[in-house]
Amino acid sequence: MALHTDITNCVNWEELVTDANYPKTESIYFVTLVTELGQITAKNYGEFYARIRVYSLVSGGYNVTLEDVTRRIGLSTNVSDIPTTKFLKRMEQLATQYQSATANEIKAVYYSALTEAEKETVNA
């Protein structure tokens, strides 16, 4: 199945498709396949960011910041959403396979990222 993407619901979306910003936008399109969240909303951006951080821990690095994610609230793809517990279980299995992180490290990174996003909301 092809990945269908839409960024037109983002604030100032035209800026996100310029030569300077499109590589990050495209990267976030593709990371929806790993996070298994098909869109970034005002309600789920913290969850989206936390999943990126977990994936980064497990895979050895993925350079997306909280600002990158919040800037793209409104981005959507045709990726189906899965529950957090299922996502974390998949990341634990992947981490075991690659011996990259423990279940406790994954949970610590996940909750730390959620807390970071929550603080950002409070300070906004």
N, C-alpha and C positions, 0 to 999 in steps of 0.2 A: 504494500500500500504506500502510496506517495504521501509525503508530508505536506499538508496544506497550511499556509501561514497567513496571518493578517495582523497588521500593526496599526491600521487606520483608526483604532479606538484609543490609541495612546495620545496623550497631550503632546502637541507639537511633533506629531509623528514624522513630518517631513524631515526634521533634523536627524531622526534615527536611521534614515536611509541614505544619508550623505556618505561620501567616501570615508570620512573620518569615523563615523559611528556605525556604519553597516556591518563591519566585521564582528563587532560585539553583539549587534542585533541578531545576525545570522547564527552566531554561536549559541545564543539563548534559544533561538528556534530549535536548534538541534538538541540542546540539553533538556528540552521538554520530553524527549524520548526516554531519557534516563530518569528524570525526576518523576515521570508519569503523572504530570499535571499539565493539562492542555492549555491552560491560560493563566495569566498573572492578573489578579484582581486586588482591589483595596483590602479585601478580607483575607486573601491567601498568600500575599507576597512574602510574609514571614516564613510560612511553610515552604514556599518555593525556594527561598534563599537557604533555609535550613537543609533542604534536600540537596541543593547544590554543594553546600559545605560538606555534607556526608559523602557525596559522590567524589568530591575532591580528595577527601581523606583516603577513601578506598582505592581510588584510581591513581593517586600520586600527583594530583594537582589539576586544578581547573580555575582559571582566573576570572571570576565574576564577583563583583562586589555587591553589597546591599544597595548602593546607589545605582548600579547598573540595573538591578532588578526593579527598584522603585520607579526608575525613569521609564521603564517599559510596562507599567501597569496598563492593562488594556490589550497587551499582546495575546494572541490566541493561535492555537494550532488544532489539528484534528486528533491529537493524542488523547486517549481516554484516561481519566483520573483513577488512581487506586488509593485505598486507605493508607494512612501513615504506617500502620503496623505491618502491612504487606510490603511496603517500600523498605522499611528498616530491615525486615527479614531477608529480603533480596540482597540488600547491601551487606548484611552479615554473612550471607552465603558467598557472595563475591569476595569479601575480605578474607574469608577462610580459604577460599580457593587460591588467592594471590598472597596470602599471609601478610596482609597489609595493615590490618587493624583488628582489635577485639570488639566484641559486642558492647562492652562498657565504653570503649573509646568512641564508638559510633554514636552511642546515646549521649555521651558528654558533648560531642561536637554538635549534634542535633539540637539539644536543649540550649547550648550556648548561643547558637545562631538564632534560635527563636527569641531568646532574651535580648540579643543585640537588636533584632528587628523591633521588638516591643519598646525598647528604649528609644529607638529612632522615632517611633510613633508618638511617644510621650513628649519628646523634645521638638517635634515638628510644629 
